[in-house]
Amino acid sequence: MEKEKTIKKPNIMMYLAKIKWAIALYIFFMLLAGVCDVFYAVIVADVIVYINTYNFLRAIYVLWIVIGICIFQRICWFVVNWLYYKYSNKVMADLNLDLAKQAFKLNSKTYNDHDTGTFVQRIVEDPARIVDSLTNVVDTIMNIITALVIFVYISVLNVWLGLILYAIMIVCFVIEYIRVKVRRKNRADVRRKNDMINSLTTEIVRSEKDIKSLGLEEKLTEVSKERYVSYRQARYKMDMTDMYMWTSRNWLIGIGTIFVLLIGAYLMNITTALLSVETFLIIYTNRGYMWNLVMGVGNLANSFVDIKVSHSRMFSLFDEDEFVTERFGTESIENPVGKIEFKDVSYTFKEYEYKAPEKKPKKFFSKEFFKRPPKFKMEKSLVSENQIFKDLSFEIQPNTTVAFVGKSGSGKSTILNLMSKMYEADSGEVLIDGVNINNLNKETLRKTISLVNQFPYIFDMTIKENLLLAKADATDEEIWDAITKASLKEFVDTLPKGIDTRVGESGIKLSGGQKQRLAIARALLRNSNIIIFDESTSSLDNFAQEEVKKSIDGLKGKSTIIIVAHRLSTIRNVDRIFFLDNGEIVDEGTFEDLFERNEKFKAMFLAENI
């Protein structure tokens, strides 16, 4: 059995390599813009000297050169911005697409173990953050280089003031290092709690009718409040830590600036040979570059933290320990007939919890504080486990119609999930036409089996486009045939735009029954050898249910039909019924057989029809 091909050792450099020439141009023009900054600072310094020596004509001449430098710099920035907007969007689109492709490969159990926000943030938000942070890194590095050049220039002008500035910046860098160490942990915590907010918001939007009908507004308001408070506290902790560190750094810079002025005045007071007025003015005029150097290093560290967190989160989707993918084999079935067999199948449902590892606080300037932090990875812990089946065996013959019935929790839906390979058995074999389902390739499995869920997802497309998803080359005749068989024609005929009517996100413009009938039509259009109906008539009224029942009956002998239904009246005409109780098939036979000899089955039917 082989896994679907994934991106080999995915990392952001793979995507940047595709646009390396654009990155080279970006950096080149950024360098040119930085050089303009350096020339601007040096030439303006000359202007100060000329003005101080009353050489005004020379000063005017030099200022014209400054104007030319400014115009050239603006051109460079225009090219830089054009390259950024054009190619950053390309990188984000490629990242979004590859992460979405990987999400398609994850198995159903993985989706059960994680909330919606986990996937939305990793696929949509994190790529944008990492691209923005990478751009900020390049910009900041260029600013740092410019500031360094000017800093060296000032140090050459006066070594004493240069040494003082060096000392101030070293202390500022230590403060920034401590701040970034703390921010790395705080940032990851903020992002995790943001995921929880996004998941809850998605659920509220999708279930607003249930919330209103059940009067859950107050309860969900409390849940929302708890999550927002948790997020706010985490964000406040991160921001306040930054504020304390930045305040200390800026206080030091402010005091340092005054100290430089005092030393400069003292040196000039002793003798202008130690520091001339022109040199002092040049140093003071360009003092901002010194502080830009300190702040630039801090911003650079911030960007690296964001890149690391986003990179880890995005590509964790490729971590098989946390995000398990579907596995397929290489075998195919040329002419499938639809025989299904379970041989000694055992399955235990396990629920896992993923959370950030607990970290002990580190004392400032301790050995542990300066150690490189271990690679961040969510901790996986087993919350609960429930054995659904043990050594379950049965056969379903080709082109027969069978049903699984039993109380809730008896394992009906789990059988269907194992049958369609949404779940994988712990032991034993699930066979399709005598071939282990784990050995079948993806194409064979998907074409052979169609599944109509209890709560089908309808896409924000037209009715016709939703159906064409199942069969791209379907003719209008085939589409209308599927619509008719699913008892949807009468409804479609009432729509002004007919099958070209857009149904809204998740089919919000359709009733529950209409959504299920559209999903049934979608499955019928595929004409698979095996069609599974998982409570697919539960939202239909009695008339529509009868029509769909007739449609399913019309498929008898053409495909293998498997039905799970609470309403036993909908399965009276099936060829065979498997009666489940506590994960075991306790009886099987026709409807009449079970009604005659099985008291539990009879009681279920009578209770339904009281």
C-alpha positions in Angstrom: 0.0 0.0 0.0 1.4 3.4 -1.0 0.7 6.9 0.1 -0.4 9.6 -2.3 2.5 11.6 -3.6 3.2 14.7 -1.5 5.6 17.6 -1.8 9.0 16.2 -0.9 10.3 17.9 2.2 8.2 21.0 1.7 9.7 24.3 2.8 9.3 27.9 1.7 12.6 27.9 -0.2 11.0 25.6 -2.8 8.5 28.3 -3.7 11.0 31.1 -3.7 13.3 29.2 -6.0 10.6 29.4 -8.7 10.9 33.2 -8.8 14.6 33.6 -8.0 15.2 36.0 -10.9 12.4 38.2 -9.6 13.9 38.1 -6.1 17.3 39.0 -7.5 15.8 42.0 -9.2 13.9 42.9 -6.1 17.1 42.8 -4.0 19.1 44.7 -6.7 16.7 47.6 -6.8 16.4 47.6 -3.0 20.2 47.9 -2.8 20.1 50.8 -5.3 17.5 52.5 -3.1 19.7 51.9 0.0 22.8 53.3 -1.8 20.7 56.4 -2.5 20.1 56.7 1.2 23.8 56.6 1.9 24.7 59.1 -0.8 21.9 61.3 0.5 23.2 61.3 4.0 26.8 61.9 2.9 25.9 64.7 0.4 23.6 66.5 2.8 26.5 66.4 5.3 28.6 68.2 2.7 25.8 70.8 2.2 26.0 71.5 6.0 29.7 72.1 5.7 29.3 74.4 2.6 26.6 76.4 4.4 28.7 76.7 7.5 31.6 78.0 5.4 29.3 80.4 3.5 29.8 78.5 0.2 26.2 78.9 -0.8 26.5 78.4 -4.5 28.3 75.1 -4.0 25.6 74.1 -1.6 22.9 74.8 -4.2 24.8 72.8 -6.8 25.0 69.8 -4.4 21.3 70.1 -3.6 20.4 69.6 -7.3 22.4 66.4 -7.1 20.3 65.5 -4.0 17.1 66.1 -6.0 18.4 63.7 -8.8 19.2 61.0 -6.2 15.7 61.4 -4.7 14.0 60.9 -8.1 16.2 57.9 -8.9 15.3 56.4 -5.5 11.6 56.8 -6.2 12.0 54.9 -9.5 13.8 52.1 -7.6 11.0 51.9 -5.0 8.4 51.8 -7.8 10.1 48.8 -9.4 10.5 47.1 -5.9 6.8 47.5 -5.2 5.8 46.3 -8.6 7.9 43.1 -8.2 6.5 42.5 -4.7 2.8 42.8 -5.6 3.2 40.7 -8.7 5.3 37.8 -7.3 4.2 37.7 -3.7 0.7 36.9 -4.9 2.1 34.1 -7.0 3.9 32.6 -4.1 0.8 32.9 -1.9 -1.4 31.3 -4.6 1.1 28.4 -5.0 1.3 27.9 -1.3 -2.5 28.0 -0.9 -3.0 25.5 -3.7 -0.4 23.0 -2.5 -1.7 23.2 1.1 -5.2 22.7 -0.2 -4.1 19.6 -2.2 -2.5 18.2 0.9 -5.7 18.8 2.9 -7.6 16.7 0.3 -5.2 13.8 1.0 -5.9 13.8 4.7 -8.1 11.0 6.0 -11.5 11.5 7.6 -10.2 10.6 11.0 -7.7 13.5 10.8 -10.5 16.0 10.2 -12.4 14.5 13.1 -9.4 15.1 15.4 -9.0 18.8 14.4 -11.2 21.9 14.4 -12.0 23.9 11.2 -9.8 26.8 12.2 -6.8 24.6 12.2 -7.1 24.1 8.5 -8.4 27.5 7.5 -5.5 29.3 9.2 -2.8 27.0 7.9 -4.1 27.0 4.3 -5.3 30.6 3.9 -3.8 32.9 6.6 -0.3 31.5 7.3 0.9 31.7 3.6 0.0 35.4 3.5 1.8 36.0 6.8 5.0 34.2 5.8 5.2 36.1 2.5 4.7 39.4 4.2 7.3 38.6 6.8 9.8 37.5 4.2 9.4 40.8 2.4 9.8 42.6 5.6 13.0 40.7 6.2 14.5 41.9 2.9 13.4 45.5 3.5 14.7 45.5 7.1 18.1 44.0 6.0 18.5 46.7 3.5 17.7 49.4 6.1 20.2 47.8 8.5 22.9 47.8 5.8 22.3 51.4 5.1 22.3 52.3 8.8 25.6 50.3 9.2 27.3 52.2 6.4 26.3 55.5 7.9 27.2 54.4 11.3 30.7 53.5 10.2 30.9 56.9 8.4 30.0 58.7 11.7 32.5 56.6 13.7 35.2 57.6 11.3 34.2 61.3 11.8 34.7 61.0 15.5 35.9 57.8 17.2 34.8 58.9 20.7 31.2 59.5 19.8 31.3 56.3 17.7 32.4 54.2 20.7 29.6 55.7 22.9 27.0 54.8 20.2 28.5 51.3 20.0 28.0 50.8 23.7 24.4 52.0 23.7 23.5 49.8 20.8 25.1 46.7 22.3 22.8 47.1 25.4 19.8 47.7 23.1 20.6 44.5 21.2 20.7 42.5 24.4 17.2 43.9 25.3 15.9 42.9 21.8 17.4 39.4 22.1 15.5 38.8 25.4 12.3 40.3 23.9 12.4 38.0 20.8 13.0 34.9 23.0 9.9 35.6 24.9 7.9 36.7 21.9 8.5 33.4 20.0 6.6 31.4 22.7 3.9 34.0 23.1 3.3 34.3 19.3 2.7 30.6 18.9 0.2 30.7 21.8 -1.7 33.6 20.2 -2.0 31.9 16.9 -3.4 28.7 18.4 -6.1 30.6 20.3 -6.9 32.5 17.1 -7.5 29.1 15.4 -10.1 28.3 18.1 -11.9 31.6 17.5 -12.0 31.0 13.8 -13.4 27.5 14.3 -16.2 28.8 16.6 -17.0 31.6 14.2 -17.3 29.2 11.3 -19.6 26.9 13.3 -21.8 29.8 14.4 -22.2 31.1 10.8 -23.1 27.7 9.5 -25.5 26.8 12.2 -27.3 30.1 12.8 -30.8 28.5 12.2 -30.2 25.8 14.8 -28.8 28.4 17.2 -31.9 30.5 17.0 -34.4 27.6 17.0 -32.8 26.0 20.1 -32.3 29.4 21.9 -28.5 28.8 22.1 -27.5 32.5 21.6 -26.8 33.1 25.3 -24.8 29.8 25.7 -22.7 30.4 22.6 -22.2 34.0 23.6 -20.6 32.7 26.8 -18.5 30.2 24.8 -17.4 33.0 22.5 -16.6 35.2 25.4 -14.4 32.6 27.0 -12.4 32.1 23.7 -12.1 35.8 23.0 -11.0 36.5 26.6 -8.4 33.7 26.3 -7.2 35.1 23.0 -7.2 38.6 24.3 -5.2 37.6 27.4 -2.6 35.8 25.2 -2.4 38.8 22.9 -2.2 41.2 25.8 0.7 39.2 27.4 2.6 39.3 24.1 2.0 43.0 23.4 2.8 44.0 27.0 6.1 42.1 27.0 7.0 43.8 23.8 6.0 47.2 25.3 8.1 46.7 28.4 11.1 45.8 26.3 10.6 48.5 23.7 10.1 51.1 26.5 13.4 50.1 28.1 15.1 50.2 24.7 13.6 53.6 23.7 14.4 55.0 27.1 18.0 53.9 26.7 18.1 55.4 23.2 16.6 58.7 24.4 19.1 59.0 27.3 21.9 58.0 24.9 21.0 60.8 22.5 21.2 63.3 25.3 24.5 61.8 26.4 26.0 62.1 22.9 25.0 65.8 22.8 26.6 66.4 26.2 29.8 64.6 25.1 29.8 66.5 21.8 29.4 69.8 23.5 32.1 68.9 26.0 34.6 68.0 23.2 33.9 71.2 21.3 34.3 73.2 24.5 37.7 71.8 25.0 38.8 72.4 21.5 37.3 72.2 18.0 40.3 70.0 17.1 38.5 67.1 18.9 35.1 67.8 17.3 34.3 70.5 14.9 30.8 72.1 14.7 30.3 70.8 11.2 31.2 67.2 12.3 28.9 67.5 15.3 26.0 68.7 13.1 26.6 65.8 10.7 26.6 63.2 13.5 23.5 64.8 15.2 21.6 65.1 11.8 22.1 61.4 11.1 21.6 60.1 14.6 18.3 58.6 13.5 20.2 56.0 11.5 21.8 54.7 14.7 18.4 54.0 16.3 17.0 52.7 13.0 19.8 50.1 13.2 18.7 49.0 16.7 15.0 49.0 15.8 15.7 47.3 12.5 17.4 44.4 14.2 14.3 44.1 16.5 11.9 44.2 13.6 14.1 41.6 11.8 13.8 39.3 14.8 10.0 39.8 14.9 9.8 38.8 11.2 11.9 35.7 11.8 9.6 34.7 14.7 6.5 35.1 12.5 8.2 33.2 9.6 9.2 30.3 11.9 5.7 30.0 13.5 3.9 30.3 10.1 6.3 27.9 8.4 5.9 25.3 11.2 2.1 25.6 11.2 1.7 25.5 7.4 3.9 22.5 6.7 2.7 20.6 9.8 0.0 19.5 7.4 2.7 17.2 6.0 3.4 15.7 9.4 2.1 12.1 9.3 2.0 11.9 13.1 -0.5 14.7 13.5 -2.1 15.0 10.0 -2.5 11.4 8.7 -3.1 11.1 5.0 -5.1 8.6 3.1 -3.2 5.5 1.8 -3.9 3.7 -1.4 -2.5 0.7 -3.2 -1.6 0.2 -6.8 -4.2 -2.5 -7.9 -7.1 -1.7 -10.1 -10.3 -3.6 -11.0 -11.0 -3.5 -14.8 -14.6 -4.5 -14.7 -15.9 -4.1 -11.1 -19.1 -5.9 -10.2 -19.7 -4.6 -6.7 -19.2 -7.5 -4.4 -18.3 -6.5 -0.8 -16.9 -8.7 2.0 -15.8 -8.0 5.6 -13.4 -10.6 7.0 -12.7 -10.5 10.7 -12.7 -6.7 10.8 -11.9 -5.0 14.0 -12.1 -1.2 14.6 -11.6 1.0 17.6 -12.6 4.6 17.5 -9.8 6.7 19.1 -10.1 10.3 20.0 -7.0 12.4 20.3 -6.2 15.8 21.7 -3.4 18.0 20.3 -2.0 20.7 22.5 1.2 22.8 22.8 3.8 21.2 25.1 4.1 22.7 28.5 7.3 24.7 29.0 8.8 25.7 32.3 9.6 29.4 32.6 13.3 30.2 32.2 15.1 32.7 34.3 16.7 35.6 32.4 20.4 35.1 31.7 20.4 31.5 32.9 22.0 28.7 30.8 18.6 27.4 29.8 17.4 30.8 28.7 20.2 31.1 26.1 19.8 27.5 24.8 18.2 27.1 21.4 14.6 26.1 21.9 13.6 22.6 20.6 11.6 22.4 17.4 8.0 23.2 18.2 5.6 20.2 17.8 2.1 19.7 19.1 1.8 16.9 21.7 -0.7 14.1 20.9 -2.6 12.5 23.7 -5.3 9.8 23.6 -8.5 11.1 25.2 -10.8 8.1 24.8 -11.2 4.9 22.8 -14.2 2.8 22.0 -14.1 -0.5 20.3 -16.9 -0.6 17.7 -16.2 -4.0 16.1 -14.3 -7.1 16.8 -13.9 -9.8 14.1 -16.9 -8.6 12.1 -17.6 -10.7 9.0 -20.3 -10.6 6.3 -20.8 -10.7 2.5 -22.8 -8.5 0.1 -23.4 -10.0 -3.3 -23.1 -7.9 -6.5 -26.1 -5.9 -7.7 -28.1 -6.6 -4.5 -29.7 -4.1 -2.2 -29.0 -4.4 1.5 -29.6 -2.4 4.6 -28.0 -2.0 8.0 -30.3 -1.3 10.9 -29.9 -1.0 14.6 -30.0 1.5 17.4 -27.8 4.6 17.4 -24.2 3.7 18.2 -24.5 0.1 17.0 -21.9 0.7 14.3 -24.0 1.3 11.1 -22.2 4.4 9.9 -18.8 3.0 10.9 -19.4 0.1 8.5 -20.1 2.5 5.7 -17.0 4.5 6.5 -14.9 1.4 6.5 -16.6 0.2 3.3 -15.8 3.5 1.5 -12.3 3.7 3.1 -13.0 6.9 5.0 -11.8 4.9 8.0 -9.2 2.1 8.0 -9.7 -1.2 9.9 -7.4 -2.0 12.8 -7.3 -5.6 11.6 -9.0 -7.9 9.2 -9.9 -7.2 5.6 -12.5 -5.2 3.7 -12.7 -6.7 0.2 -14.1 -5.2 -3.1 -14.6 -7.9 -5.7 -12.1 -10.0 -3.8 -9.4 -7.3 -3.6 -8.4 -5.8 -0.3 -9.6 -2.2 -0.3 -6.2 -1.1 1.0 -4.6 -2.4 -2.1 -6.9 -0.5 -4.6 -5.6 2.6 -6.2 -7.5 5.9 -5.6 -9.1 6.1 -9.1 -10.6 2.6 -8.9 -11.9 3.1 -5.3 -13.5 6.5 -6.1 -15.1 5.4 -9.3 -16.5 2.2 -7.8 -18.1 3.7 -4.8 -20.5 6.7 -4.4 -21.6 7.9 -1.0 -24.6 10.0 -0.1 -24.2 11.3 3.5 -26.8 12.2 6.0 -25.7 15.9 5.8 -24.3 16.3 2.3 -22.3 19.4 1.4 -23.7 21.4 -1.5 -21.2 23.8 -3.1 -21.9 27.5 -3.8 -22.6 26.8 -7.5 -25.6 26.3 -9.7 -27.6 23.1 -9.5 -26.2 22.1 -12.9 -22.6 22.8 -11.8 -23.0 20.8 -8.6 -24.1 17.8 -10.7 -21.3 18.2 -13.2 -18.9 17.8 -10.3 -19.9 14.2 -10.3 -19.6 13.7 -14.0 -18.0 16.6 -16.0 -19.1 15.3 -19.4 -22.7 14.5 -18.4 -25.3 15.5 -21.1 -28.4 17.5 -20.3 -30.5 14.3 -20.8 -28.4 12.5 -18.1 -28.6 15.5 -15.7 -32.4 15.7 -16.0 -32.7 11.9 -15.6 -30.8 12.0 -12.3 -32.8 15.0 -11.2 -36.1 13.2 -12.0 -35.0 10.0 -10.2 -34.0 12.0 -7.1 -37.5 13.6 -7.0 -36.0 17.0 -7.6 -37.6 17.9 -10.9 -40.8 19.4 -9.5 -38.7 21.8 -7.4 -36.3 22.7 -10.2 -39.2 23.4 -12.5 -40.5 26.1 -10.1 -37.1 28.0 -10.3 -37.0 31.0 -12.7 -33.4 29.9 -13.8 -34.0 26.2 -13.5 -30.8 24.1 -13.1 -28.8 27.3 -13.6 -30.0 28.6 -10.2 -27.2 29.3 -7.7 -27.8 27.5 -4.4 -25.5 29.6 -2.1 -22.8 28.5 0.3 -23.4 25.0 1.6 -26.7 25.0 -0.3 -28.1 27.6 2.1 -30.9 28.5 -0.3 -32.2 24.9 -0.3 -34.1 23.1 2.4 -32.6 20.1 4.1 -34.7 17.7 1.9 -33.7 19.6 -1.3 -30.1 19.3 -0.4 -30.3 15.6 0.1 -32.2 15.1 -3.1 -29.5 17.1 -5.0 -26.8 14.9 -3.4 -28.7 11.8 -4.4 -29.0 13.1 -8.0 -25.2 13.8 -7.9 -24.6 10.2 -6.8 -27.0 8.7 -9.3 -25.2 10.6 -12.1 -21.9 8.9 -11.3 -23.6 5.5 -11.9 -21.1 3.7 -9.7 -21.1 0.0 -9.1 -21.6 0.5 -5.4 -23.9 3.3 -4.1 -24.1 3.9 -0.3 -27.0 5.8 1.2 -26.2 6.9 4.8 -29.5 8.2 6.3 -30.0 10.0 2.9 -33.7 10.1 3.2 -33.9 11.4 6.8 -34.8 15.0 5.8 -37.4 14.1 3.2 -41.1 14.3 3.6 -43.2 11.2 3.2 -44.0 12.0 -0.5 -40.4 12.8 -1.5 -39.2 9.8 0.5 -41.5 7.5 -1.4 -40.3 8.9 -4.7 -36.6 8.5 -3.8 -37.4 5.0 -2.5 -38.8 4.2 -5.9 -35.7 5.6 -7.5 -33.5 3.4 -5.3 -35.7 0.4 -6.1 -35.2 1.2 -9.8 -31.5 0.7 -9.3 -32.0 -2.8 -8.1 -30.0 -5.3 -10.2 -27.9 -2.5 -11.7 -25.7 -1.5 -8.8 -24.9 -2.8 -5.3 -27.0 -0.6 -3.0 -26.2 -0.3 0.7 -28.6 1.7 2.9 -28.4 2.8 6.5 -31.8 4.1 7.7 -33.6 4.8 10.9 -37.0 4.5 9.2 -37.4 0.8 8.7 -40.4 1.4 6.3 -37.9 2.7 3.7 -36.1 -0.6 3.5 -39.0 -3.1 3.2 -38.1 -4.0 -0.4 -34.3 -4.6 0.1 -32.9 -8.0 -0.6 -31.2 -8.4 2.7 -31.1 -6.7 6.1 -28.3 -6.9 8.6 -29.5 -6.2 12.1 -26.7 -4.7 14.4 -26.5 -4.6 18.1 -23.5 -3.4 20.1 -21.1 -3.8 17.1 -22.3 -7.3 16.1 -24.6 -8.6 13.4 -27.1 -10.5 15.5 -29.5 -11.4 12.7 -29.9 -11.1 8.9 -32.6 -11.8 6.4 -35.4 -10.2 4.5 -37.7 -7.7 6.1 -40.4 -10.3 6.6 -37.9 -12.8 8.1 -36.7 -10.4 10.7 -40.2 -9.0 11.5 -41.3 -12.6 12.1 -38.5 -13.9 14.2 -36.7 -10.9 15.8 -38.5 -9.2 18.6 -36.1 -6.3 18.8 -36.5 -5.6 15.1 -40.2 -5.9 15.3 -40.4 -3.5 18.3 -38.3 -0.9 16.4 -40.6 -1.1 13.4 -43.8 -0.9 15.5 -42.4 2.0 17.6 -41.7 3.9 14.4 -45.3 3.5 13.2 -47.2 4.3 16.3 
